[in-house]
Each structure stands twice: as C-alpha cells, then as structure tokens.
Amino acid sequence: MKGTLRLLNVRKGDTVIVLSGKDKGNKGKVMRTIPTAGKVLVEGINMVSKSLRPTQTMPQGKIAKREAPILASKVMLICPSCHQPTRVAHRLIEGNKSVRSCRVCNETIDRV
C-alpha cells in the first residue's frame, strides 16, 4: 500500500477540525497534503520539537517547534459557507467536471 495515491477530501487552504488525538477539537488551515501517505500538514496542529544542529550562525543549536503531518482520516473539513464540520460529497457539474460539495448545506466547496 506504500506509495499508492489516495483520494483526499481536503485540499491545501481548506479549514479543518481535528477529530481525535492530542489536538482534538482544534481548527487549522491545511498547509500541505501528502496523498501518497494519506496525510495532511495542518497549521498549528501536531506540533513536535525538532533539534537543529549547531552552525556558524547559530553556534549553540536550537530546539524548534514545527508541525508534523497528521492522517487525513483524523480531520474533517469545515464548510466555508455554513461553517459546520461536514463530510464531503463529490458531484458532477457541467458535463464531467467533479466538484466537492457540503453534505450539510449542499453548497459547492470548490470554486467553479
């Protein structure tokens, strides 16, 4: 299963809410998606400490906080029109163009 492309219901720039884990209930913006691993990088979610090596400009080194990827199944999209967490429906419009839509208010999430 490693290396296969998965269909993710969230895209870069979407606002999501975390469903489980240490950041349960927190909201954030998707910064990056990793479809081959089925993960997303969410702003301010799943913060980890990373040790940075000493360099000439920073001789003492540093411990930096940064986001780590989280499984895409652990987040749920927040609809931009009704502001509710929603599952994503895929609908066909104008021939064969597929768009994401909200299951709560039936509005399209993608710009057409």
C-alpha positions in Angstrom: 0.0 0.0 0.0 3.0 2.3 0.4 3.4 4.7 -2.4 -0.2 4.5 -3.8 -2.1 7.7 -4.5 -5.1 8.2 -2.2 -8.1 10.4 -2.8 -8.1 13.1 -0.1 -11.2 15.0 0.7 -9.2 18.0 1.9 -7.0 20.3 -0.1 -4.4 23.0 0.5 -6.1 26.1 2.0 -9.1 24.3 3.5 -10.0 24.8 7.1 -10.3 21.6 9.1 -11.1 20.4 12.6 -9.2 17.6 14.3 -11.4 14.6 15.2 -9.1 12.6 17.5 -5.7 12.7 19.3 -4.0 15.3 21.4 -5.3 18.2 19.3 -8.9 17.0 19.3 -11.4 19.9 18.6 -8.7 22.3 17.3 -9.1 24.1 14.0 -6.4 24.9 11.5 -5.7 25.6 7.8 -4.2 22.8 5.6 -0.7 23.9 4.6 0.2 20.8 2.5 -1.2 17.4 1.5 0.7 14.2 1.1 -1.6 11.9 -0.9 0.9 9.0 -1.1 0.9 8.8 2.7 -2.7 9.8 3.2 -1.6 12.7 5.4 -2.0 16.4 5.7 0.0 19.2 7.4 -2.2 21.5 9.4 -1.2 24.9 10.7 -0.7 24.8 14.5 -1.7 21.1 14.8 0.5 18.2 15.9 3.5 20.3 17.0 6.7 18.5 17.6 10.2 19.6 18.8 13.0 19.3 16.3 16.6 19.6 17.3 18.6 21.8 15.0 22.4 21.2 14.7 24.8 24.0 15.7 26.0 26.1 12.8 28.3 29.0 12.4 25.4 31.4 12.5 23.8 29.6 15.4 26.7 28.0 17.5 24.5 26.8 20.4 22.0 25.0 18.2 18.3 25.2 18.8 15.1 23.2 19.6 12.5 24.4 17.1 8.7 23.7 17.2 7.1 22.7 13.9 4.1 20.9 12.6 4.2 17.2 11.7 1.8 15.5 9.3 -1.4 14.0 10.6 -3.6 11.3 9.0 -6.2 12.8 6.7 -8.8 10.5 8.2 -8.3 12.3 11.6 -9.5 15.7 10.2 -12.9 16.9 8.9 -13.5 19.7 6.5 -15.3 22.8 7.7 -17.7 24.2 5.1 -16.8 27.8 4.1 -20.5 28.7 3.6 -22.3 27.2 6.6 -19.2 26.9 8.9 -20.1 23.4 10.0 -17.9 20.3 10.0 -19.1 18.2 7.1 -18.4 15.1 5.1 -17.5 15.8 1.5 -19.7 14.8 -1.4 -18.4 14.7 -4.9 -20.8 15.9 -7.6 -20.6 16.2 -11.3 -21.4 19.6 -12.9 -21.1 20.9 -16.4 -20.6 17.6 -18.1 -17.9 15.6 -16.4 -16.3 18.2 -14.0 -16.2 16.9 -10.4 -16.6 19.3 -7.5 -16.7 18.9 -3.8 -19.9 19.9 -2.0 -21.1 20.1 1.6 -23.4 17.4 2.8 -25.0 19.8 5.4 -26.0 22.8 3.2 -25.4 21.3 -0.3 -23.3 24.2 -1.4 -20.2 23.6 -3.6 -16.9 23.9 -1.7 -14.7 24.3 -4.8 -14.7 27.4 -6.9 -16.0 26.7 -10.3 
